[in-house]
């Protein structure tokens, strides 16, 4: 089983749908029921750091992440179903987490 991360961008068209706590509750309950959900979180503010450089602001397009396990990228993409960001017209990147 491979690990994937769903990176949710902050470019949602329908904010009401993506900010609805009930939608998120149903979505997370469905993910938990699959047995392939490994957690996630919204992402707050912070700093971007580079040795010897002055800290700068972080990029604002990533608003949260979810970790899941799946057999393939195609299988991981099934977790987009009912995702409030995706269903609200926003971007969700699905990336494999290599085992290195």
C-alpha positions in Angstrom: 0.0 0.0 0.0 1.3 3.4 -0.9 0.9 6.7 1.0 -0.5 9.8 -0.6 -1.1 13.4 0.5 -3.9 15.5 -0.8 -2.9 19.1 -0.8 -5.9 21.4 -0.8 -5.4 24.8 -2.4 -7.0 28.0 -1.3 -8.7 28.7 -4.6 -12.3 27.5 -3.9 -15.1 29.0 -6.0 -17.9 28.0 -3.6 -16.6 29.0 -0.2 -19.9 28.2 1.5 -19.6 24.5 0.4 -15.9 24.3 1.4 -16.3 26.1 4.7 -19.3 24.0 5.9 -18.3 22.1 9.0 -21.1 19.5 8.3 -19.6 18.8 4.9 -16.2 18.2 6.4 -17.6 16.0 9.2 -19.3 13.8 6.6 -16.2 13.7 4.5 -13.9 12.7 7.3 -16.3 10.1 8.6 -16.4 8.5 5.1 -12.6 8.6 5.0 -12.3 7.0 8.4 -14.7 4.2 7.3 -12.3 3.3 4.4 -9.6 2.4 6.9 -7.1 4.2 4.6 -7.2 7.6 6.3 -4.0 8.7 8.2 -5.0 12.2 9.3 -4.7 15.7 8.1 -5.1 19.3 9.1 -5.7 22.8 7.9 -2.4 24.8 7.5 -1.9 28.1 9.3 0.5 30.9 8.8 4.3 30.6 9.3 7.6 31.6 7.7 9.7 30.3 4.8 13.3 29.8 6.0 16.5 29.5 4.1 19.9 29.4 5.9 21.6 32.8 5.7 18.5 34.5 4.4 15.9 36.7 6.0 12.7 34.7 6.6 9.9 35.4 4.1 6.2 34.8 4.0 5.0 31.3 3.1 3.0 30.7 -0.1 -0.7 31.0 0.6 -2.2 28.7 -2.0 -2.0 25.5 0.2 -4.7 25.6 2.9 -4.6 22.0 4.2 -3.6 18.4 3.7 -5.0 14.9 4.2 -2.9 11.7 4.3 -4.3 8.5 2.9 -3.2 5.0 1.9 -4.0 3.5 -1.5 -2.8 0.9 -4.0 -2.3 3.5 -6.8 -2.6 7.1 -7.8 -5.9 6.2 -9.4 -7.2 4.7 -6.2 -6.0 7.7 -4.2 -8.0 10.0 -6.5 -11.2 8.3 -5.4 -10.7 10.1 -2.1 -11.6 13.4 -3.9 -15.2 12.3 -3.9 -17.2 14.6 -1.5 -14.0 16.6 -0.6 -15.4 20.0 0.2 -12.6 21.9 -1.5 -12.8 19.8 -4.6 -16.6 19.8 -4.7 -16.5 23.6 -4.1 -14.5 24.1 -7.3 -11.0 24.2 -5.7 -7.8 22.5 -6.6 -6.6 19.4 -4.7 -3.2 18.0 -5.6 -2.8 14.2 -5.1 0.9 13.3 -4.5 2.6 10.1 -3.6 4.8 10.1 -0.6 7.9 8.0 -1.6 9.3 5.4 0.7 12.8 6.8 0.8 
